[in-house]
Amino acid sequence: MSEPSQQFFVYIVRCSDASLYTGITRNVAKRLQMHNGEMAGGARYTRSRRPVRLAYLEAHPSQSAAMRRERQIKKLSKRKKEALVQTINDGDRL
């Protein structure tokens, strides 16, 4: 059995209606499967907005750090979230 990741990830997914959803997880692939209905779980928000795709990802050393960053991102306007997503698209590809 493999050791679970010690990192937490803050992620943004782009929904089929172009809206953005922000969350945290230890396992990004599993969480995306949940949001897309391939596994049980996922957020109520994304259920009616499938499929979703990963748009942004940040690694954090602890759950508390990831939760702080998630709150910061959720307070941003959509325009600022789009700019954040664009920084990834301009540099490294997900």
C-alpha positions as CSV (number, residue, x, y, z in Angstrom):
1,M,0.0,0.0,0.0
2,S,1.4,3.4,-0.9
3,E,2.0,6.2,1.5
4,P,-0.5,9.1,1.1
5,S,0.9,12.4,-0.1
6,Q,1.9,14.7,2.7
7,Q,1.2,17.7,0.5
8,F,-2.2,19.4,0.1
9,F,-3.1,21.0,-3.2
10,V,-5.3,24.0,-3.9
11,Y,-6.9,23.6,-7.3
12,I,-9.3,25.5,-9.6
13,V,-11.4,23.6,-12.1
14,R,-13.2,25.1,-15.0
15,C,-16.7,23.9,-15.4
16,S,-18.6,23.3,-18.6
17,D,-20.4,26.7,-18.1
18,A,-17.0,28.4,-17.9
19,S,-17.4,29.1,-14.1
20,L,-14.6,28.3,-11.8
21,Y,-14.6,26.1,-8.7
22,T,-11.8,26.2,-6.1
23,G,-11.0,23.4,-3.6
24,I,-8.3,21.6,-1.7
25,T,-7.3,17.9,-1.8
26,R,-4.4,15.5,-1.3
27,N,-5.2,13.5,-4.4
28,V,-5.9,15.7,-7.5
29,A,-6.7,12.9,-9.9
30,K,-9.2,11.3,-7.5
31,R,-10.9,14.6,-6.8
32,L,-11.3,15.4,-10.5
33,Q,-12.9,12.0,-10.9
34,M,-15.3,12.8,-8.1
35,H,-16.2,16.2,-9.6
36,N,-16.8,14.6,-13.0
37,G,-19.1,11.9,-11.5
38,E,-16.7,9.0,-12.2
39,M,-16.5,8.3,-8.4
40,A,-18.9,9.0,-5.5
41,G,-18.5,12.5,-4.0
42,G,-17.6,15.8,-5.5
43,A,-19.1,19.1,-4.9
44,R,-22.8,19.9,-5.4
45,Y,-21.7,23.0,-7.4
46,T,-19.9,20.9,-10.0
47,R,-22.6,18.2,-10.4
48,S,-24.7,20.3,-12.8
49,R,-21.7,21.8,-14.5
50,R,-19.9,18.7,-15.8
51,P,-17.5,18.0,-17.2
52,V,-14.9,19.9,-15.3
53,R,-11.2,20.2,-16.2
54,L,-8.2,21.2,-14.1
55,A,-7.3,24.9,-14.7
56,Y,-4.9,25.7,-11.8
57,L,-2.9,23.9,-9.2
58,E,-0.7,24.9,-6.2
59,A,1.1,22.6,-3.7
60,H,1.1,23.4,0.0
61,P,3.0,21.7,2.9
62,S,0.0,21.5,5.3
63,Q,-3.8,21.5,5.3
64,S,-4.0,24.8,7.1
65,A,-1.8,26.5,4.6
66,A,-3.9,25.1,1.7
67,M,-7.1,26.2,3.5
68,R,-5.8,29.7,4.0
69,R,-4.9,29.9,0.3
70,E,-8.2,28.5,-0.8
71,R,-10.0,31.2,1.2
72,Q,-7.8,33.9,-0.4
73,I,-8.6,32.6,-3.9
74,K,-12.3,32.3,-3.2
75,K,-12.4,35.9,-2.2
76,L,-11.0,37.0,-5.6
77,S,-13.2,38.3,-8.4
78,K,-13.7,36.1,-11.4
79,R,-11.4,38.4,-13.4
80,K,-8.6,38.0,-10.9
81,K,-9.1,34.2,-10.8
82,E,-8.9,34.1,-14.6
83,A,-5.6,36.0,-14.4
84,L,-4.3,33.5,-11.9
85,V,-5.3,30.6,-14.2
86,Q,-3.7,32.4,-17.1
87,T,-0.3,32.6,-15.2
88,I,-0.3,28.8,-15.5
89,N,-1.3,28.8,-19.1
90,D,1.4,31.3,-20.0
91,G,4.1,29.2,-18.2
92,D,4.0,25.6,-17.2
93,R,1.3,23.4,-18.6
94,L,-0.8,21.3,-16.3
